[in-house]
């Protein structure tokens, strides 16, 4: 047997290992940026940090949490900060998520830029109040075949203050091939009055890192962490009728908003809530929403199925939720008052609903949503 057959792969493996070691050593030497300073909002906070890591994670390590729906993967565009220092041109991964005005003002995606020099940045002052919470998973409930309700008892801090409609970034531990902890953004479905708990409705996304963990590995009684609250999605302080549309786990912020409104007394404005699903097995909280409708005279709940099965024996609205929405805006919802739109769902659903709403005289500036990638 030719010994080369055995020694060649071994030699390649050794060379590969040596090269990997050299790259690692070189990276530590060449990319050792040393001790650096980040000046935030003209001296409101100054951080002394070690250089070399993405700005997003560097800030988080110092207790300043910039929103990131995708957990720092560069696919959501939420982690924007204004960089006053000259750090070079925008990376190819940034422009798809930035407007021309933001590009001109050197707004950057903090997950995409590494801290290699002293920086001056600007962020909303509200981010100084974002906290990292730890708690215990108190309850996991199957709402549908692919949506779980996760109810967490907070421990540190033991209370949270948030506005109904906001979201948190759920942090899960390493598992299987995931080496580090990972965060993803989910709207909180619990009302703000429940200050020692947070609740999430989490739909299983095939291949999703966090949703897979929640659906296959998370257990009641385990420790979990969350960062928040984030987001501007909330009931506006007006008397305009609310036209709300959701599908699937998009129910979450509306459950929080509606229960919060209910706790404050009779609704002071009309609320039309359209909820879309494919078949009856994809619907949930029907009894809760119908009970709220019976209690609140100005609340109207319209569930719709796009592909009802014969066994569903469905007697409600049938069709795409956008078609049902369009029909109601044209034929049923009174059109005397200016209206506001509230949306939660996939980016495609939101875009389609915005088109329907604007075509029915709801101004684009009066349509509110958090579009999660």
Residue frames relative to the residue before (quaternion, step in Angstrom):
aa qw qx qy qz dx dy dz
X 1.0000 0.0000 0.0000 0.0000 0.00 0.00 0.00
X 0.4639 -0.6941 0.4793 0.2707 3.57 -0.87 0.97
X 0.3965 -0.7427 0.4793 0.2478 3.64 -0.58 1.07
X 0.5358 0.6347 -0.4123 0.3744 3.58 1.19 -0.42
X 0.5780 0.6035 -0.3678 0.4080 3.55 1.15 -0.74
X 0.7292 0.4127 -0.2351 0.4926 3.58 1.05 -0.75
X 0.7154 0.4796 -0.2679 0.4318 3.58 0.94 -0.85
X 0.5928 0.5970 -0.3774 0.3869 3.61 1.07 -0.62
X 0.6811 0.4621 -0.3138 0.4734 3.65 0.78 -0.89
X 0.6312 0.5360 -0.3345 0.4499 3.57 1.06 -0.80
X 0.6520 0.5154 -0.3116 0.4606 3.57 0.98 -0.88
X 0.6436 0.5192 -0.3205 0.4621 3.58 0.99 -0.84
X 0.6501 0.5216 -0.3134 0.4551 3.56 1.00 -0.87
X 0.6506 0.5125 -0.3111 0.4661 3.57 0.99 -0.88
X 0.6566 0.5072 -0.3113 0.4633 3.57 0.93 -0.93
X 0.6409 0.5285 -0.3206 0.4552 3.59 1.00 -0.85
X 0.6604 0.5072 -0.3076 0.4605 3.56 0.97 -0.89
X 0.6443 0.5163 -0.3198 0.4647 3.59 1.00 -0.84
X 0.6565 0.5100 -0.3112 0.4605 3.58 0.94 -0.91
X 0.6412 0.5234 -0.3236 0.4584 3.59 0.97 -0.85
X 0.6538 0.5110 -0.3087 0.4649 3.56 1.00 -0.86
X 0.6533 0.5149 -0.3106 0.4599 3.57 0.99 -0.86
X 0.6376 0.5219 -0.3248 0.4643 3.58 1.02 -0.82
X 0.6556 0.5168 -0.3097 0.4551 3.55 0.98 -0.90
X 0.6678 0.4945 -0.2975 0.4701 3.57 0.94 -0.94
X 0.6489 0.5235 -0.3118 0.4557 3.57 0.96 -0.92
X 0.6413 0.5330 -0.3240 0.4467 3.57 0.98 -0.89
X 0.6733 0.4974 -0.3013 0.4567 3.56 0.97 -0.86
X 0.6872 0.4717 -0.2866 0.4723 3.58 1.06 -0.76
X 0.7289 0.4415 -0.2434 0.4631 3.53 0.73 -1.15
X 0.7825 0.3278 -0.1641 0.5033 3.57 0.93 -0.91
X 0.3781 0.6863 -0.5206 0.3393 3.55 1.09 0.69
X 0.1132 -0.8503 0.5130 0.0302 3.56 0.02 1.31
X 0.4602 -0.7345 0.4138 0.2783 3.57 1.28 0.02
X 0.7206 -0.4002 0.3339 0.4572 3.53 -1.30 -0.45
X 0.0212 -0.8121 0.5814 -0.0439 3.56 -0.76 1.08
X 0.3419 -0.7250 0.5644 0.1975 3.55 -1.34 0.30
X 0.1254 -0.7487 0.6451 0.0872 3.55 -1.09 0.80
X 0.1713 -0.7760 0.6041 0.0602 3.56 -0.65 1.19
X 0.1065 -0.8237 0.5569 0.0112 3.57 -0.57 1.19
X 0.8629 -0.0389 -0.0172 0.5035 3.54 -0.88 1.07
X 0.6886 -0.5304 0.2708 0.4137 3.54 0.74 1.22
X 0.8053 -0.3391 0.1435 0.4646 3.53 0.78 1.07
X 0.4171 0.7039 -0.4897 0.3013 3.64 1.19 0.06
X 0.7656 -0.0107 -0.0199 0.6430 3.54 1.18 -0.63
X 0.0681 -0.7687 0.6344 0.0461 3.55 -1.08 0.77
X 0.1536 -0.8068 0.5690 0.0408 3.53 -0.73 1.13
X 0.2069 -0.7294 0.6385 0.1322 3.53 -1.04 0.86
X 0.0701 0.8395 -0.5237 0.1265 3.57 -0.34 1.24
X 0.4811 -0.5932 0.5455 0.3451 3.53 -1.39 0.09
X 0.4005 -0.7465 0.4823 0.2229 3.57 -0.79 0.98
X 0.6026 0.6199 -0.4082 0.2932 3.52 -1.34 0.18
X 0.6945 0.4403 -0.2757 0.4978 3.60 1.23 -0.34
X 0.6433 -0.5004 0.3851 0.4329 3.62 -1.20 0.30
X 0.5997 -0.5894 0.4061 0.3579 3.55 -1.10 0.73
X 0.6135 0.5732 -0.3518 0.4138 3.61 0.98 -0.81
X 0.7341 0.4059 -0.2398 0.4887 3.59 0.75 -1.02
X 0.5915 0.5664 -0.3650 0.4428 3.60 1.10 -0.62
X 0.6637 0.4827 -0.3001 0.4863 3.59 0.95 -0.86
X 0.6486 0.5337 -0.3250 0.4346 3.59 0.94 -0.87
X 0.6387 0.5336 -0.3254 0.4489 3.58 1.03 -0.77
X 0.7026 0.4103 -0.2532 0.5233 3.57 1.25 -0.43
X 0.6108 -0.6087 0.3334 0.3812 3.58 1.24 0.35
X 0.5904 0.5090 -0.3965 0.4848 3.58 1.18 0.48
X 0.1098 -0.8479 0.5187 -0.0061 3.53 -0.34 1.31
X 0.1794 -0.7643 0.6161 0.0645 3.53 -0.57 1.26
X 0.5214 -0.6581 0.4239 0.3394 3.63 -0.84 0.85
X 0.0790 0.7752 -0.6222 0.0753 3.54 -1.11 0.79
X 0.2658 -0.8110 0.5022 0.1393 3.55 -0.08 1.30
X 0.7398 0.4058 -0.2251 0.4872 3.61 1.10 -0.68
X 0.5282 -0.6613 0.4046 0.3465 3.59 1.22 0.12
X 0.7017 -0.4945 0.2713 0.4353 3.58 1.09 0.63
X 0.4695 0.6945 -0.4277 0.3381 3.59 1.20 0.41
X 0.5045 -0.6847 0.4105 0.3290 3.60 1.25 0.00
X 0.6075 0.5901 -0.3452 0.4045 3.59 1.18 0.42
X 0.6941 0.4625 -0.2948 0.4662 3.62 1.21 0.13
X 0.3242 -0.7821 0.4802 0.2294 3.59 1.11 -0.58
X 0.4639 0.7156 -0.4267 0.3010 3.60 1.22 0.25
X 0.7016 0.5268 -0.2695 0.3970 3.60 1.06 -0.73
X 0.1874 0.8285 -0.5051 0.1528 3.58 0.91 0.93
X 0.0415 0.7527 -0.6567 0.0200 3.54 -1.11 0.81
X 0.4007 -0.6861 0.5450 0.2675 3.55 -1.16 0.55
X 0.1668 -0.7945 0.5802 0.0658 3.58 -0.66 1.13
X 0.2591 -0.7942 0.5364 0.1201 3.57 -0.61 1.17
X 0.6262 0.5261 -0.3324 0.4697 3.58 1.22 -0.45
X 0.4812 -0.6425 0.5091 0.3105 3.56 -1.23 0.50
X 0.0560 0.8151 -0.5713 0.0778 3.57 -0.39 1.22
X 0.6854 -0.4831 0.2865 0.4634 3.57 1.19 0.40
X 0.7075 -0.4813 0.3164 0.4094 3.57 -1.31 0.13
X 0.6429 -0.5053 0.4074 0.4067 3.53 -1.32 0.30
X 0.4588 -0.6620 0.5223 0.2801 3.54 -1.12 0.73
X 0.6494 -0.5434 0.3543 0.3969 3.62 -1.13 0.50
X 0.6452 0.5441 -0.3188 0.4313 3.59 1.16 -0.56
X 0.6596 0.5745 -0.3014 0.3794 3.61 1.17 -0.39
X 0.6511 0.5759 -0.3494 0.3497 3.66 0.72 -0.93
X 0.6093 0.5662 -0.3921 0.3930 3.68 0.92 -0.62
X 0.7458 0.3968 -0.2107 0.4919 3.60 1.17 -0.52
X 0.6845 0.4701 -0.2668 0.4892 3.59 1.29 0.01
X 0.4178 -0.6725 0.5453 0.2753 3.56 -1.12 0.69
X 0.6713 -0.4760 0.3683 0.4325 3.56 -1.27 0.21
X 0.6400 0.5280 -0.3191 0.4580 3.56 1.05 -0.80
X 0.6571 0.4970 -0.3093 0.4749 3.58 0.98 -0.82
X 0.6207 0.5344 -0.3419 0.4608 3.58 1.00 -0.76
X 0.6702 0.5111 -0.2961 0.4493 3.57 0.93 -0.93
X 0.7116 0.4312 -0.2434 0.4985 3.58 1.12 -0.71
X 0.4415 -0.7223 0.4206 0.3263 3.60 1.35 0.17
X 0.2169 0.7246 -0.6007 0.2590 3.54 0.84 1.05
X 0.1013 -0.8157 0.5695 0.0003 3.57 -0.86 1.00
X 0.4517 -0.6178 0.5530 0.3292 3.55 -1.30 0.31
X 0.3801 -0.7812 0.4463 0.2147 3.55 -0.40 1.23
X 0.6225 0.5350 -0.3619 0.4420 3.62 1.16 -0.34
X 0.6972 0.5005 -0.2620 0.4414 3.58 1.21 -0.45
X 0.7198 0.4066 -0.2488 0.5046 3.61 1.16 -0.41
X 0.3095 -0.7439 0.5657 0.1758 3.56 -1.00 0.87
X 0.4505 -0.6652 0.5263 0.2785 3.54 -1.16 0.68
X 0.0470 0.8259 -0.5534 0.0969 3.56 -0.29 1.31
X 0.7730 0.1681 -0.0884 0.6053 3.59 1.33 -0.12
X 0.6565 -0.4417 0.3924 0.4688 3.57 -1.26 0.05
X 0.1217 -0.8177 0.5619 0.0282 3.56 -0.93 0.93
X 0.1541 -0.7016 0.6804 0.1451 3.49 -1.39 0.47
X 0.0361 0.8098 -0.5817 0.0668 3.56 -0.72 1.06
X 0.2331 -0.7331 0.6150 0.1735 3.53 -1.37 0.27
X 0.0207 0.7699 -0.6367 0.0367 3.55 -1.02 0.92
X 0.6172 -0.5174 0.4059 0.4320 3.63 -1.16 0.31
X 0.5427 -0.6387 0.4349 0.3294 3.59 -0.93 0.88
X 0.5799 0.6153 -0.3740 0.3811 3.60 1.12 -0.64
X 0.5989 0.5871 -0.3689 0.4007 3.60 1.12 -0.53
X 0.5491 0.6039 -0.4072 0.4099 3.60 1.18 -0.34
X 0.6962 0.4794 -0.2656 0.4636 3.60 1.22 -0.50
X 0.4677 0.6660 -0.4566 0.3595 3.59 1.25 -0.02
X 0.1411 -0.8095 0.5684 0.0425 3.56 -0.93 0.90
X 0.3491 -0.6655 0.6034 0.2668 3.52 -1.35 0.26
X 0.1406 -0.8071 0.5727 0.0287 3.55 -0.62 1.19
X 0.1342 -0.7442 0.6429 0.1217 3.53 -1.21 0.55
X 0.0718 0.8043 -0.5851 0.0746 3.54 -1.12 0.65
X 0.4712 -0.6399 0.5298 0.2963 3.51 -1.38 -0.19
X 0.4468 -0.6668 0.5244 0.2843 3.55 -0.98 0.88
X 0.1976 -0.8275 0.5200 0.0758 3.55 -0.32 1.28
X 0.8118 -0.0097 0.0465 0.5820 3.58 1.05 -0.76
X 0.0558 -0.7444 0.6640 0.0442 3.55 -1.15 0.78
X 0.0112 -0.8210 0.5676 -0.0598 3.56 -0.61 1.15
X 0.3671 -0.7049 0.5629 0.2268 3.57 -0.97 0.90
X 0.1916 -0.7874 0.5790 0.0893 3.57 -0.67 1.15
X 0.7571 -0.0187 0.0174 0.6528 3.55 1.14 -0.78
X 0.7302 -0.3981 0.3025 0.4657 3.57 -1.27 -0.19
X 0.8167 0.2018 -0.1079 0.5297 3.63 1.14 -0.44
X 0.6681 0.4300 -0.3174 0.5176 3.62 1.20 0.39
X 0.1045 -0.7891 0.6045 0.0299 3.54 -0.88 1.04
X 0.3104 -0.6944 0.6179 0.1989 3.52 -1.20 0.70
X 0.0770 -0.8003 0.5946 -0.0034 3.57 -0.67 1.16
X 0.0924 -0.8100 0.5788 -0.0180 3.57 -0.58 1.24
X 0.0958 -0.8372 0.5380 -0.0238 3.57 -0.50 1.26
X 0.2900 -0.7322 0.5957 0.1577 3.56 -0.93 0.99
X 0.3251 -0.7733 0.5132 0.1813 3.59 -0.58 1.12
X 0.1728 -0.7958 0.5757 0.0738 3.54 -1.11 0.78
X 0.8189 -0.0218 0.0633 0.5701 3.59 0.89 -0.90
X 0.4083 -0.3890 -0.7415 0.3634 1.58 -0.49 2.48
X 0.5545 -0.6570 0.4153 0.2973 3.55 -1.18 0.57
X 0.7680 0.2463 -0.1626 0.5683 3.61 1.23 -0.16
X 0.1664 -0.7711 0.6081 0.0888 3.54 -1.21 0.61
X 0.1735 -0.7544 0.6241 0.1065 3.54 -1.08 0.76
X 0.1850 0.7821 -0.5743 0.1559 3.56 -0.63 1.10
X 0.4585 -0.6462 0.5343 0.2945 3.53 -1.33 0.27
X 0.5499 -0.6180 0.4438 0.3445 3.57 -0.94 0.89
X 0.7136 0.3900 -0.3218 0.4850 3.55 -0.78 1.11
X 0.5974 0.5815 -0.3682 0.4117 3.58 1.19 -0.39
X 0.3293 -0.7476 0.5467 0.1839 3.56 -1.32 0.25
X 0.2444 -0.7355 0.6085 0.1703 3.52 -1.35 0.26
X 0.3982 -0.6881 0.5487 0.2588 3.54 -1.25 0.41
X 0.2458 -0.7900 0.5502 0.1130 3.54 -0.31 1.31
X 0.1855 -0.7961 0.5723 0.0663 3.56 -0.83 1.03
X 0.0966 -0.8025 0.5878 0.0343 3.56 -0.73 1.06
X 0.5322 -0.6521 0.4389 0.3144 3.59 -1.12 0.65
X 0.6672 -0.4636 0.3721 0.4489 3.60 -1.28 0.11
X 0.1138 0.7684 -0.6270 0.0592 3.57 -1.15 0.64
X 0.8305 0.1117 -0.1340 0.5291 3.54 -1.17 0.65
X 0.8291 -0.1792 0.1497 0.5080 3.59 -0.64 -1.12
X 0.5347 0.6050 -0.4140 0.4203 3.60 1.26 0.07
X 0.2765 -0.8281 0.4703 0.1293 3.55 -0.28 1.30
X 0.7973 0.2286 -0.1237 0.5448 3.60 1.02 -0.69
X 0.6383 -0.4857 0.4052 0.4387 3.54 -1.30 0.13
X 0.1653 -0.7951 0.5822 0.0382 3.55 -1.12 0.73
X 0.1879 -0.7862 0.5817 0.0903 3.57 -1.07 0.80
X 0.0205 0.7477 -0.6635 -0.0201 3.51 -1.28 0.58
X 0.4724 -0.7005 0.4732 0.2494 3.56 -1.15 0.68
X 0.0503 0.7750 -0.6275 0.0563 3.56 -1.01 0.92
X 0.4854 -0.6545 0.4960 0.2999 3.55 -1.01 0.84
X 0.4123 -0.6870 0.5384 0.2611 3.55 -1.09 0.73
X 0.2622 -0.7985 0.5282 0.1210 3.57 -0.82 1.00
X 0.5688 0.5821 -0.3881 0.4324 3.60 1.23 -0.19
X 0.5105 -0.6303 0.4717 0.3459 3.62 -1.12 0.51
X 0.6199 -0.5768 0.3789 0.3734 3.63 -1.11 0.59
X 0.5774 0.6024 -0.3809 0.3983 3.61 1.15 -0.46
X 0.6396 0.4794 -0.3221 0.5073 3.61 1.21 -0.44
X 0.0694 -0.8885 0.4531 0.0191 3.54 0.57 1.24
X 0.7263 0.4202 -0.2652 0.4750 3.61 1.12 -0.40
X 0.7009 0.3601 -0.2753 0.5506 3.56 1.27 0.40
X 0.0756 -0.7186 0.6752 0.1481 3.50 -1.39 0.19
X 0.1554 -0.7817 0.6005 0.0655 3.53 -1.09 0.79
X 0.0917 -0.7818 0.6158 0.0328 3.57 -1.07 0.84
X 0.2261 -0.7133 0.6416 0.1687 3.54 -1.25 0.55
X 0.0213 -0.8506 0.5221 -0.0582 3.57 -0.29 1.25
X 0.2207 -0.7843 0.5733 0.0862 3.52 -0.64 1.23
X 0.4777 -0.6694 0.4935 0.2831 3.57 -1.00 0.86
X 0.1104 -0.7666 0.6318 0.0318 3.55 -0.77 1.13
X 0.4685 -0.6861 0.4632 0.3087 3.64 -0.61 1.03
X 0.8217 0.1677 -0.1556 0.5221 3.56 -0.70 1.11
X 0.4837 0.6786 -0.4340 0.3424 3.59 1.24 -0.10
X 0.4758 -0.7088 0.4398 0.2788 3.58 -0.72 1.06
X 0.7475 0.3888 -0.2236 0.4900 3.58 0.76 -1.03
X 0.6665 0.4995 -0.3278 0.4460 3.61 0.88 -0.83
X 0.6126 0.5343 -0.3512 0.4646 3.60 1.06 -0.65
X 0.6413 0.5173 -0.3281 0.4621 3.57 0.96 -0.84
X 0.6680 0.5117 -0.3074 0.4444 3.58 0.84 -1.00
X 0.7456 0.4308 -0.2340 0.4514 3.59 0.82 -0.96
X 0.7968 0.3296 -0.1613 0.4801 3.61 1.01 -0.67
X 0.8038 0.3073 -0.1320 0.4919 3.60 1.07 -0.59
X 0.6082 0.5854 -0.3730 0.3851 3.61 0.98 -0.70
X 0.1045 -0.7932 0.5994 0.0253 3.53 -1.02 0.92
X 0.5523 -0.5694 0.4836 0.3700 3.54 -1.22 0.50
X 0.7515 0.3611 -0.2850 0.4729 3.56 -0.96 0.91
X 0.5963 0.5790 -0.3794 0.4066 3.61 1.17 -0.26
X 0.5200 -0.6183 0.4991 0.3133 3.53 -1.28 0.53
X 0.0130 0.7891 -0.6127 0.0411 3.55 -1.04 0.80
X 0.2511 -0.7669 0.5724 0.1453 3.58 -1.22 0.47
X 0.0633 -0.7735 0.6302 0.0217 3.53 -1.28 0.56
X 0.1944 -0.7528 0.6171 0.1213 3.56 -1.12 0.71
X 0.4067 0.7074 -0.5055 0.2803 3.59 -0.88 0.86
X 0.6407 0.0244 -0.6871 -0.3416 1.49 -2.45 -0.46
X 0.2244 -0.7581 0.6014 0.1150 3.54 -1.29 0.56
X 0.6995 0.5441 -0.3325 0.3227 3.52 -1.37 0.10
X 0.3236 -0.7469 0.5591 0.1573 3.51 -1.29 0.62
X 0.4442 0.6893 -0.4660 0.3323 3.59 1.26 0.09
X 0.2987 0.7418 -0.5362 0.2703 3.57 -0.51 1.20
X 0.6199 -0.5052 0.4312 0.4179 3.55 -1.28 0.29
X 0.3626 -0.7348 0.5349 0.2062 3.56 -0.85 0.99
X 0.4874 -0.6790 0.4754 0.2744 3.57 -1.12 0.70
X 0.4372 0.6419 -0.4997 0.3836 3.54 0.47 1.28
X 0.4730 -0.6427 0.5086 0.3232 3.56 -1.32 -0.10
X 0.3907 0.7450 -0.4660 0.2742 3.60 1.28 0.13
X 0.5508 -0.5897 0.4647 0.3645 3.60 -1.08 0.64
X 0.3150 -0.7464 0.5623 0.1659 3.57 -1.03 0.85
X 0.1171 -0.7601 0.6373 0.0493 3.56 -0.84 1.06
X 0.0378 -0.8381 0.5418 -0.0513 3.57 -0.21 1.33
X 0.0192 -0.7970 0.6033 -0.0195 3.57 -0.97 0.89
X 0.1140 0.7846 -0.6012 0.0996 3.56 -0.92 0.94
X 0.0814 -0.7551 0.6443 0.0899 3.50 -1.39 0.18
X 0.8371 0.1555 -0.1183 0.5110 3.58 -1.09 0.67
X 0.8264 -0.1586 0.1366 0.5227 3.56 -0.93 -0.94
X 0.4372 0.6752 -0.4607 0.3751 3.59 1.29 0.11
X 0.4519 0.6757 -0.4362 0.3859 3.56 1.33 -0.07
X 0.5541 0.6925 -0.3801 0.2625 3.59 1.03 -0.85
X 0.7467 0.3912 -0.2812 0.4586 3.67 0.49 -0.99
X 0.6370 0.5327 -0.3407 0.4410 3.59 1.08 -0.62
X 0.5890 0.5433 -0.3672 0.4724 3.58 1.08 -0.63
X 0.6623 0.5000 -0.3001 0.4705 3.58 0.94 -0.88
X 0.6853 0.4896 -0.2844 0.4580 3.58 0.85 -0.99
X 0.6974 0.4822 -0.2842 0.4476 3.59 0.82 -0.98
X 0.6639 0.4832 -0.3144 0.4763 3.61 0.94 -0.79
X 0.6162 0.5326 -0.3393 0.4707 3.56 1.11 -0.69
X 0.6518 0.4996 -0.3114 0.4781 3.60 0.94 -0.84
X 0.6528 0.5305 -0.3116 0.4420 3.57 0.97 -0.87
X 0.6417 0.5356 -0.3243 0.4429 3.58 1.01 -0.79
X 0.6804 0.5052 -0.2804 0.4509 3.57 1.16 -0.60
X 0.6844 -0.4688 0.2800 0.4833 3.58 1.29 -0.07
X 0.7765 -0.2935 0.2325 0.5068 3.59 -1.23 -0.37
X 0.5392 -0.6178 0.4602 0.3401 3.57 -1.02 0.81
X 0.3082 -0.7706 0.5358 0.1549 3.56 -0.90 0.96
X 0.7523 0.2211 -0.1697 0.5970 3.58 1.29 0.13
X 0.5640 -0.5805 0.4542 0.3724 3.55 -1.24 0.32
X 0.0813 -0.7756 0.6254 0.0258 3.56 -1.04 0.87
X 0.0820 -0.7732 0.6289 0.0049 3.55 -0.75 1.15
X 0.0569 -0.8254 0.5609 -0.0285 3.56 -0.49 1.24
X 0.1104 -0.7960 0.5952 0.0064 3.56 -0.51 1.30
X 0.0175 -0.8072 0.5894 -0.0284 3.57 -0.73 1.08
X 0.1548 -0.8352 0.5262 0.0402 3.55 -0.59 1.19
X 0.0543 0.7680 -0.6362 0.0502 3.55 -1.17 0.74
X 0.5711 -0.5922 0.4332 0.3682 3.58 -1.25 0.30
X 0.8026 -0.0216 0.0628 0.5928 3.57 0.67 -1.13
X 0.7220 -0.4561 0.2953 0.4284 3.55 -1.28 0.18
X 0.6148 0.5608 -0.3558 0.4253 3.59 1.11 -0.61
X 0.6557 0.5063 -0.3068 0.4686 3.60 1.25 -0.33
X 0.5827 0.5684 -0.3743 0.4442 3.59 1.28 -0.01
X 0.0694 0.7793 -0.6215 0.0410 3.56 -1.16 0.62
X 0.7806 0.2850 -0.2707 0.4859 3.55 -1.32 0.45
X 0.2624 0.7831 -0.5271 0.2001 3.61 1.11 0.52
X 0.6812 0.4864 -0.2993 0.4580 3.58 0.83 -0.96
X 0.6453 0.5252 -0.3263 0.4486 3.59 0.99 -0.81
X 0.6877 0.4714 -0.2884 0.4708 3.59 0.91 -0.89
X 0.6518 0.5054 -0.3182 0.4674 3.58 1.02 -0.74
X 0.6192 0.5230 -0.3399 0.4769 3.59 1.10 -0.65
X 0.6431 0.5075 -0.3173 0.4777 3.58 1.03 -0.77
X 0.6304 0.5343 -0.3256 0.4596 3.57 1.05 -0.78
X 0.6613 0.4998 -0.3048 0.4690 3.59 1.02 -0.78
X 0.6798 0.4921 -0.2766 0.4682 3.56 1.13 -0.70
X 0.7806 0.2938 -0.1346 0.5351 3.57 0.91 -0.95
X 0.3966 -0.7667 0.4598 0.2084 3.56 -0.37 1.30
X 0.7459 0.4151 -0.2205 0.4719 3.60 1.04 -0.73
X 0.5798 0.5588 -0.3823 0.4533 3.58 1.27 0.28
X 0.0631 -0.7937 0.6049 -0.0148 3.56 -0.89 1.04
X 0.1149 -0.8054 0.5809 0.0257 3.57 -0.61 1.18
X 0.0300 -0.8105 0.5837 -0.0395 3.58 -0.69 1.15
X 0.0589 -0.7833 0.6184 0.0240 3.63 -0.19 1.21
X 0.0585 -0.7993 0.5979 0.0128 3.58 -1.10 0.68
X 0.2258 -0.7575 0.5993 0.1264 3.55 -1.12 0.75
X 0.3430 -0.7566 0.5210 0.1961 3.57 -0.86 0.95
X 0.8034 0.1121 -0.0424 0.5832 3.62 1.12 -0.66
X 0.0040 0.8386 -0.5447 0.0035 3.64 0.61 1.04
X 0.3811 -0.7095 0.5514 0.2176 3.54 -1.13 0.76
X 0.6505 -0.5148 0.3707 0.4175 3.58 -1.17 0.43
X 0.6958 0.4873 -0.2798 0.4472 3.56 0.96 -0.90
X 0.5301 0.6256 -0.4147 0.3945 3.58 1.25 -0.20
X 0.1335 -0.8170 0.5419 0.1449 3.59 1.15 -0.65
X 0.1811 0.8395 -0.4858 0.1627 3.52 1.06 0.91
X 0.1317 -0.8090 0.5712 0.0429 3.56 -0.85 1.02
X 0.5520 0.6191 -0.3901 0.3998 3.55 1.29 0.12
X 0.7682 -0.3243 0.2600 0.4870 3.56 -1.26 -0.42
X 0.1478 -0.7770 0.6088 0.0625 3.55 -1.12 0.80
X 0.6035 0.5467 -0.4263 0.3939 3.56 -0.98 0.91
X 0.6724 -0.4396 0.3753 0.4625 3.55 -1.28 0.06
X 0.5729 -0.6262 0.3970 0.3495 3.55 -0.97 0.83
X 0.6040 0.5536 -0.3611 0.4453 3.60 1.13 -0.58
X 0.6504 0.5029 -0.3182 0.4720 3.60 1.03 -0.74
X 0.6399 0.5097 -0.3194 0.4783 3.58 1.01 -0.80
X 0.6314 0.5336 -0.3182 0.4640 3.56 0.98 -0.88
X 0.6650 0.5111 -0.3028 0.4525 3.57 0.87 -0.96
X 0.6476 0.5236 -0.3159 0.4547 3.59 0.95 -0.88
X 0.6859 0.4843 -0.2912 0.4585 3.58 0.87 -0.93
X 0.6586 0.5063 -0.3215 0.4544 3.59 0.94 -0.81
X 0.7007 0.4636 -0.2662 0.4725 3.58 1.07 -0.70
X 0.8337 0.2903 -0.0909 0.4609 3.56 0.93 -0.93
X 0.8093 0.3272 -0.1256 0.4714 3.60 1.01 -0.76
X 0.6945 0.4423 -0.2880 0.4890 3.61 0.80 -0.94
X 0.4728 -0.6721 0.4784 0.3096 3.63 -0.76 0.97
X 0.2577 -0.8078 0.5163 0.1205 3.59 -0.86 0.92
X 0.3683 0.7592 -0.4738 0.2519 3.59 1.19 0.36
X 0.7756 0.3336 -0.1662 0.5094 3.59 0.99 -0.81
X 0.5411 -0.5631 0.4921 0.3846 3.62 -1.18 0.46
X 0.2303 -0.8012 0.5437 0.0969 3.56 -0.96 0.86
X 0.2839 -0.7194 0.6037 0.1934 3.53 -1.35 0.32
X 0.2628 -0.7649 0.5692 0.1480 3.55 -1.07 0.78
X 0.0691 -0.7731 0.6304 0.0099 3.55 -1.07 0.86
X 0.0191 -0.8378 0.5412 -0.0689 3.57 -0.63 1.17
X 0.0992 0.7651 -0.6357 0.0250 3.56 -1.16 0.61
X 0.4370 0.6600 -0.5109 0.3354 3.53 -0.67 1.16
X 0.7607 -0.3196 0.2602 0.5015 3.54 -1.20 -0.46
X 0.6452 -0.5191 0.3759 0.4159 3.61 -1.16 0.45
X 0.6487 0.5257 -0.3236 0.4452 3.60 0.99 -0.79
X 0.6545 0.5052 -0.3092 0.4698 3.57 0.98 -0.86
X 0.6497 0.5195 -0.3198 0.4534 3.55 0.95 -0.87
X 0.6576 0.5085 -0.3182 0.4558 3.59 0.87 -0.89
X 0.6620 0.5067 -0.3071 0.4590 3.59 0.96 -0.87
X 0.6688 0.4949 -0.2999 0.4668 3.59 0.99 -0.82
X 0.6016 0.5455 -0.3573 0.4614 3.58 1.05 -0.70
X 0.6455 0.5223 -0.3206 0.4557 3.58 0.97 -0.84
X 0.6578 0.4968 -0.3088 0.4745 3.59 0.97 -0.86
X 0.6796 0.5051 -0.3005 0.4390 3.57 0.87 -0.91
X 0.6786 0.4801 -0.3014 0.4670 3.58 0.86 -0.90
X 0.6323 0.5232 -0.3290 0.4671 3.59 1.12 -0.65
X 0.7215 0.3692 -0.2284 0.5394 3.58 1.28 -0.35
X 0.6557 -0.6070 0.2793 0.3517 3.53 1.09 0.94
X 0.4639 0.5860 -0.5150 0.4198 3.57 1.06 0.75
X 0.4196 -0.7388 0.4683 0.2423 3.57 -0.57 1.16
X 0.5606 -0.6198 0.4244 0.3484 3.59 -1.00 0.78
X 0.6402 0.5245 -0.3213 0.4603 3.59 1.14 -0.56
X 0.6843 0.4400 -0.2741 0.5129 3.57 1.31 -0.18
X 0.5820 0.5312 -0.3860 0.4796 3.58 1.23 0.47
X 0.1043 -0.8331 0.5429 -0.0177 3.56 -0.64 1.17
X 0.1940 0.7737 -0.5834 0.1529 3.57 -1.02 0.81
X 0.2559 -0.6615 0.6675 0.2269 3.49 -1.46 0.23
X 0.1632 -0.8042 0.5671 0.0712 3.58 -0.49 1.18
X 0.1220 -0.8016 0.5837 0.0441 3.57 -0.32 1.27
X 0.4380 -0.6874 0.5058 0.2825 3.57 -0.97 0.86
